[in-house]
Amino acid sequence: MKAILCKEFAPVSKLSWEEVPDPIAGPNEIVIDVKAAGLNYPDHLIVQGLYQFRPDLPFSPGHEGSGVVSSIGEGVSSTKVGDNVAFFKGFGAFAEKIVVHENFAFSIPPSFPHHVAAGVFMVYGTSLHALIQRANIGKDDEVLVLGAAGGVGLAAVDIAKAYGARVVAAVSTKEKAEVCARYGADDIIIYGKDKLDKEGQVALTEELKSKSKRGGYSIIYDPIGDCFSEPALRSIGWGGTYLVVGFAAGKIPSFPLNLMLLKGCAVSGVFIGRFQKEEPVANAQNLKTIGGLLAEGKINPFISKTVPMKDAVSSIEDIAKRKVLGKVVFVND
Ligand SMILES: NC(=O)c1ccc[n+]([C@@H]2O[C@H](COP(=O)([O-])OP(=O)(O)OC[C@H]3O[C@@H](n4cnc5c(N)ncnc54)[C@H](OP(=O)(O)O)[C@@H]3O)[C@@H](O)[C@H]2O)c1
């Protein structure tokens, strides 16, 4: 089989598309012929050795995908050869085949398009977990989403609207604002592409506060961090929940603790990989909920681009350059 291969921790341009041995299913594992794989922000970090863990070299990046089971190992009970499945794994999806533990694959209906299944579960799984388990979202909430036209951000907008909340979307450009408006955002803030100095942060705080109809947001969803987080926290309402999702803008910010005291708010961490391991039953229920919302047409994943798997490298570079809208998906012939 062929795969996108990382042979050294280096810039994305060093990745190659090469022949590698076919994977073999061990006990409780399945081999999947990958039809499509979703691009996620960590994919460009992991190949540079900048992610939370470093796989042994050589390896293929790619956290998630969708395909058809082509062989099963001893003891597999949840799936059989020929089943259509979506899967998660920390790496390995940007390839023609992948081996995963059966617990990290789940059936999808034969009619469900692989390119959609490949791009949904990481971002919607993360955002649903954040908004349900961490923030208990409901129709009376007012949600501020930063980086709202990116993968997890747009999923958060879509889910929050599906639960009837009011949503304010914050993004860097007009083009991204238009995507959020199409996804039902009730109001939009464009914070621009530059890092903010102290004055810029004060101005952003005021703008964020002015867009709230309830004297402060009850939920803030933050996948970008850096200089944007403190202005966002300063716009939270009494007793609100601030969701720490990621740091796509660069720096991991720190908050003055008095802000939490003054706002009576909670700052809550979101980590989908750990949640899947620690709370498999709740995670399975979340996946069912996502399947149900999809089937009812209440959520509508935005796959902005499908690209042949062998040409994945330039799109992996694009996500680092802030150029991706919604999701990009790589497909095998
Ligand atoms: N906690 C978890 O379990 C979990 C799960 C999945 C992802 N994440 C994290 O969430 C973050 C977003 O992931 P994603 O897949 O949604 O990525 P994405 O599609 O690339 O979206 C990230 C957004 O961040 C904003 N951004 C601001 N400054 C940026 C910069 N300097 N470079 C790149 N983007 C910048 C961009 O929006 P604007 O241009 O509008 O600012 C972009 O749309 C990442 O840090 C990722 O590691 C966390």
The ligand as an SDF file (V2000), in Angstrom:
LIG
                    3D

 48 52  0  0  0  0  0  0  0  0999 V2000
   -9.0120   19.8180   23.0330 N   0  0  0  0  0  0  0  0  0  0  0  0
   -9.2570   18.9000   22.1280 C   0  0  0  0  0  0  0  0  0  0  0  0
   -9.6280   17.7640   22.4210 O   0  0  0  0  0  0  0  0  0  0  0  0
   -9.0640   19.2880   20.6950 C   0  0  0  0  0  0  0  0  0  0  0  0
   -9.6350   18.5330   19.6540 C   0  0  0  0  0  0  0  0  0  0  0  0
   -9.4600   18.9770   18.3340 C   0  0  0  0  0  0  0  0  0  0  0  0
   -8.7230   20.1400   18.0910 C   0  0  0  0  0  0  0  0  0  0  0  0
   -8.1630   20.8030   19.1270 N   0  0  0  0  0  0  0  0  0  0  0  0
   -7.3760   22.0290   18.9500 C   0  0  0  0  0  0  0  0  0  0  0  0
   -8.2420   23.0570   18.5400 O   0  0  0  0  0  0  0  0  0  0  0  0
   -7.5240   23.9730   17.7310 C   0  0  0  0  0  0  0  0  0  0  0  0
   -8.2800   24.1590   16.4260 C   0  0  0  0  0  0  0  0  0  0  0  0
   -8.3090   22.9260   15.7010 O   0  0  0  0  0  0  0  0  0  0  0  0
   -9.0470   22.8420   14.2780 P   0  0  0  0  0  0  0  0  0  0  0  0
   -8.9020   21.4470   13.7950 O   0  0  0  0  0  0  0  0  0  0  0  0
  -10.3840   23.4680   14.3800 O   0  0  0  0  0  0  0  0  0  0  0  0
   -8.0870   23.7920   13.4170 O   0  0  0  0  0  0  0  0  0  0  0  0
   -8.4570   24.7860   12.2020 P   0  0  0  0  0  0  0  0  0  0  0  0
   -9.5240   24.1870   11.3680 O   0  0  0  0  0  0  0  0  0  0  0  0
   -7.1680   25.1460   11.5990 O   0  0  0  0  0  0  0  0  0  0  0  0
   -9.0840   26.0500   12.9560 O   0  0  0  0  0  0  0  0  0  0  0  0
   -8.3060   26.8230   13.8270 C   0  0  0  0  0  0  0  0  0  0  0  0
   -8.7340   28.2660   13.7450 C   0  0  0  0  0  0  0  0  0  0  0  0
   -7.8430   28.9750   14.5960 O   0  0  0  0  0  0  0  0  0  0  0  0
   -7.7420   30.2990   14.1470 C   0  0  0  0  0  0  0  0  0  0  0  0
   -6.3620   30.8230   14.2540 N   0  0  0  0  0  0  0  0  0  0  0  0
   -6.0010   31.9390   14.9090 C   0  0  0  0  0  0  0  0  0  0  0  0
   -4.7010   32.1520   14.8090 N   0  0  0  0  0  0  0  0  0  0  0  0
   -4.1990   31.1660   14.0640 C   0  0  0  0  0  0  0  0  0  0  0  0
   -2.8850   30.8670   13.6030 C   0  0  0  0  0  0  0  0  0  0  0  0
   -1.8480   31.6460   13.9130 N   0  0  0  0  0  0  0  0  0  0  0  0
   -2.7220   29.7700   12.8370 N   0  0  0  0  0  0  0  0  0  0  0  0
   -3.7560   28.9590   12.5520 C   0  0  0  0  0  0  0  0  0  0  0  0
   -5.0550   29.1910   12.9590 N   0  0  0  0  0  0  0  0  0  0  0  0
   -5.2520   30.3030   13.7140 C   0  0  0  0  0  0  0  0  0  0  0  0
   -8.1750   30.2970   12.6780 C   0  0  0  0  0  0  0  0  0  0  0  0
   -9.3570   31.0940   12.6340 O   0  0  0  0  0  0  0  0  0  0  0  0
   -9.2470   32.6600   12.3340 P   0  0  0  0  0  0  0  0  0  0  0  0
   -8.3710   32.8330   11.1300 O   0  0  0  0  0  0  0  0  0  0  0  0
  -10.6490   33.0240   12.1050 O   0  0  0  0  0  0  0  0  0  0  0  0
   -8.6200   33.2590   13.5680 O   0  0  0  0  0  0  0  0  0  0  0  0
   -8.5540   28.8610   12.3630 C   0  0  0  0  0  0  0  0  0  0  0  0
   -9.7440   28.7650   11.6070 O   0  0  0  0  0  0  0  0  0  0  0  0
   -6.1180   23.3990   17.5600 C   0  0  0  0  0  0  0  0  0  0  0  0
   -5.2640   24.0150   18.4910 O   0  0  0  0  0  0  0  0  0  0  0  0
   -6.3040   21.9280   17.8850 C   0  0  0  0  0  0  0  0  0  0  0  0
   -5.1040   21.3510   18.3650 O   0  0  0  0  0  0  0  0  0  0  0  0
   -8.3380   20.4120   20.4150 C   0  0  0  0  0  0  0  0  0  0  0  0
  1  2  1  0
  2  3  2  0
  2  4  1  0
  4  5  1  0
  4 48  2  0
  5  6  2  0
  6  7  1  0
  7  8  2  0
  8  9  1  0
  8 48  1  0
  9 10  1  0
  9 46  1  0
 10 11  1  0
 11 12  1  0
 11 44  1  0
 12 13  1  0
 13 14  1  0
 14 15  2  0
 14 16  1  0
 14 17  1  0
 17 18  1  0
 18 19  2  0
 18 20  1  0
 18 21  1  0
 21 22  1  0
 22 23  1  0
 23 24  1  0
 23 42  1  0
 24 25  1  0
 25 26  1  0
 25 36  1  0
 26 27  1  0
 26 35  1  0
 27 28  2  0
 28 29  1  0
 29 30  1  0
 29 35  2  0
 30 31  1  0
 30 32  2  0
 32 33  1  0
 33 34  2  0
 34 35  1  0
 36 37  1  0
 36 42  1  0
 37 38  1  0
 38 39  2  0
 38 40  1  0
 38 41  1  0
 42 43  1  0
 44 45  1  0
 44 46  1  0
 46 47  1  0
M  CHG  2   8   1  16  -1
M  END
$$$$
